[in-house]
Amino acid sequence: MIKILAACGAGVNSSHQIKSAIEEEMANRGYRVEADAVMVKDITEEMISQYDVFTPISEPDLGYEIKIPVVEAGPILYRIPSMAQPVYDELEEVIKKLNK
């Protein structure tokens, strides 16, 4: 199981849309993923260390080095396949490299 952390400013709408879209698309591609949605301000080093991939809506400055792969997932929100597809492809490449 690949654990993914999705995050946005409020942790209410956008991150949940990203979470759902990623879980659905990666399942369609044959991967077992589980995503959680949170507010960027609530992320700690300890929290992020429990995940395999971080998918924020945009690149955040958390004040510390993020030691897991980061895939900016904001384009998924536009629901335009030509914008979302590169994000899904990048995420799939990251998942493949994890060898889980």
C-alpha positions as CSV (number, residue, x, y, z in Angstrom):
1,M,0.0,0.0,0.0
2,I,1.3,3.4,-1.0
3,K,0.5,6.2,1.5
4,I,-0.1,9.6,0.0
5,L,-0.5,12.9,1.8
6,A,-2.6,15.5,-0.1
7,A,-2.6,19.1,1.2
8,C,-4.1,22.5,0.6
9,G,-4.6,25.7,2.4
10,A,-7.8,24.9,4.2
11,G,-7.6,21.1,4.1
12,V,-11.3,21.0,3.3
13,N,-12.1,21.0,-0.4
14,S,-9.1,21.0,-2.8
15,S,-7.1,18.4,-0.8
16,H,-10.1,16.1,-0.7
17,Q,-10.7,16.4,-4.4
18,I,-7.0,15.6,-5.0
19,K,-7.2,12.7,-2.6
20,S,-10.2,11.2,-4.4
21,A,-8.9,11.8,-7.9
22,I,-5.5,10.2,-7.0
23,E,-7.0,7.2,-5.3
24,E,-9.4,6.6,-8.3
25,E,-6.8,7.1,-11.1
26,M,-4.1,5.1,-9.4
27,A,-6.5,2.2,-8.7
28,N,-7.4,2.3,-12.4
29,R,-3.7,2.0,-13.2
30,G,-3.4,-1.0,-10.9
31,Y,-1.8,0.6,-7.8
32,R,-3.0,0.2,-4.2
33,V,-2.9,3.7,-2.7
34,E,-4.4,5.4,0.3
35,A,-4.5,9.2,0.5
36,D,-5.2,11.5,3.4
37,A,-6.1,15.2,3.1
38,V,-4.9,17.8,5.5
39,M,-4.2,21.5,5.9
40,V,-0.7,22.6,5.0
41,K,-0.2,24.4,8.2
42,D,-0.9,21.2,10.2
43,I,1.9,19.2,8.6
44,T,4.8,18.3,10.8
45,E,8.0,16.5,10.0
46,E,6.8,13.6,12.0
47,M,3.5,13.5,10.2
48,I,5.0,13.6,6.7
49,S,7.5,10.9,7.6
50,Q,4.6,8.5,7.8
51,Y,3.9,8.8,4.0
52,D,5.5,7.7,0.8
53,V,4.5,10.7,-1.4
54,F,3.4,14.3,-0.7
55,T,0.9,15.8,-3.2
56,P,0.2,19.4,-2.3
57,I,-1.9,21.8,-4.3
58,S,1.2,23.9,-4.9
59,E,4.8,23.9,-3.6
60,P,4.7,24.8,0.1
61,D,7.4,26.1,2.4
62,L,7.1,24.0,5.5
63,G,10.3,25.3,7.0
64,Y,12.1,22.0,6.8
65,E,13.3,19.6,4.1
66,I,10.7,17.3,2.8
67,K,12.4,13.9,2.6
68,I,9.7,12.1,0.5
69,P,8.9,12.6,-3.2
70,V,6.7,15.7,-3.9
71,V,4.2,15.8,-6.8
72,E,2.4,19.1,-7.2
73,A,-1.2,18.1,-7.8
74,G,-3.0,21.4,-8.3
75,P,-3.7,20.8,-12.0
76,I,-5.9,17.8,-11.1
77,L,-8.5,20.4,-9.8
78,Y,-9.2,21.8,-13.3
79,R,-10.7,18.5,-14.3
80,I,-9.2,18.9,-17.8
81,P,-7.5,15.6,-18.8
82,S,-4.7,17.3,-20.6
83,M,-3.7,19.1,-17.4
84,A,-4.3,16.2,-15.0
85,Q,-2.7,13.5,-17.1
86,P,0.9,14.7,-16.6
87,V,0.4,14.8,-12.8
88,Y,-0.9,11.3,-12.8
89,D,1.9,10.1,-15.0
90,E,4.5,11.8,-12.7
91,L,2.9,10.2,-9.7
92,E,2.9,6.8,-11.3
93,E,6.6,7.2,-12.0
94,V,7.3,8.1,-8.4
95,I,5.2,5.1,-7.2
96,K,7.2,2.7,-9.5
97,K,10.5,4.0,-8.1
98,L,9.2,3.2,-4.5
99,N,9.2,-0.5,-5.3
100,K,6.4,-1.2,-2.9
